[in-house]
Amino acid sequence: MLSKKNSNQPAVTPELNLEQETFLKINQQALSELLTFVDFAGNQLTIGFVAVNFAQDRNTLIEILKNHPQYQEDIQFEIFNCDDPNLRFLRDKLISDLKTINLEADKKLVIIVIGLEKSIGLSGEYPPVLQDLNFVRDAFINSLPHPLLIFLPDDALQRLAKYAPDFWAWRKGVFYFQTVPSTQELAIEKTIESEKILGSLDLEERQERIDLLERLLMEQSTDVRTRITLLQQLGIAYRSIGEAKKAEDFLLKALKLTEEDENLAGIKASVLHELGYTYHDLGEWDEAIALFNQSLEITQRIGDVQGKAATLHELGRMYAKKGEVDQAIALYNQSLEITQRIGNVQTKAATLHQLGMIYAHKGEVDQAIALYNQSLEITERTGNVQGKAATLHQLGILYADKGEVDQAIALFNQSLEIKERIGNVQGKAMTLSWLGGLAEQQSEYAKAISYLQPALEILQKLKLPDAERVQAILERIIRNS
């Protein structure tokens, strides 16, 4: 039966801003179908999926439903927030939330589910929440005898259809809503700006950034520059959580697009730089050097001094890795001269850090400590927590080598706290392994094992060569303790 009022067209209230009005205008048909679905859904389990990619558009839709004059006297809308990334049992969560609401007499209850995309995720097979959802489908009938509107972004909806096909088969409607172009543009702008503070984001915030970038990429199909930017930012974001192979995939796609237009030379240099950084993480040093040199050639040709300084820095790092110390120092000093001249304190801090590593390897410990402390002062002043954690770790190594164990442990613990907070799992493993080694030196074997075991698990998961070394140390401690 239809509601007491007959129109399915929304009343655009004065509270709606221009973007919201535009959203309604381009989605009139989808909204009309959604309103009809709500109208005809009875007091029984009826599942509708609402595909909407951005939270602000989702919230606009929900407000329209809740405040629509057609439903004021007939329908009680309740929002159930299911945004726990570790959610496994959706049905249990909904039943629990249902017990907390007061049902209004003579009104049909419609449950709006939001946030489920957090536990569905973007990758991996068979998310636990969908596995359970598929398995307990029939149990929904009696335990939740109400219409369900499940709001999801497109990517999460596709994964639900793939991994919970039995539950998906029960759908009575799927309503796809387009995004307002200005919303896309603002989201892209904010996302690109947030790359500047990527080092200060924790693991969950970095994953949220990846989710948003994936979503923007799905919607952005025409503007080449924007697609390149999104692909590049996805590469950077995946590298920041230790997934270098995924980073490589996105950066190679970005690089291919830059080859279509000579006017994209500056962007191409940036992508080559990031790709070189990624091959460094993968241990493919010669390939990384080749890519950095390609990037350097472009930055010199187009007069990009900031890009040139950054690439000289990375080339210095690669030659240091290869043991070509004099070449590395020369490249670092070229980079340092530019960063000091143009006031690029972030690259300056990174270069000071790398020079500190070189002088440490040369045995010039006091010079290395001085360089690290200069770098540390900049990272603390600028809020670069990732750079700060790295420098604290290196200072810890120096003090450990000097035999000042208490000072080394204090520095490692400061570094570890930051790495845990920002989700730098690879860095966390290396710091844990050092703490484990120091604990072994002090004959604190139980403490050493407590550090080395999680370090080994991370290194094995990331398939890093240090795993074998840490495993050997751990086995020796267990054998001798």
Helices and strands as residue ranges (DSSP letters): H 18-26, H 28-40, E 46-51, H 55-67, E 75-81, H 90-98, E 108-114, H 117-120, H 128-135, G 137-139, H 140-143, E 147-152, H 154-163, H 165-168, E 171-176, H 181-194, G 195-200, H 203-219, H 224-240, H 244-258, G 262-264, H 265-281, H 285-302, H 305-321, H 325-342, H 345-361, H 365-382, H 385-401, H 405-422, H 425-441, H 445-461, H 466-480
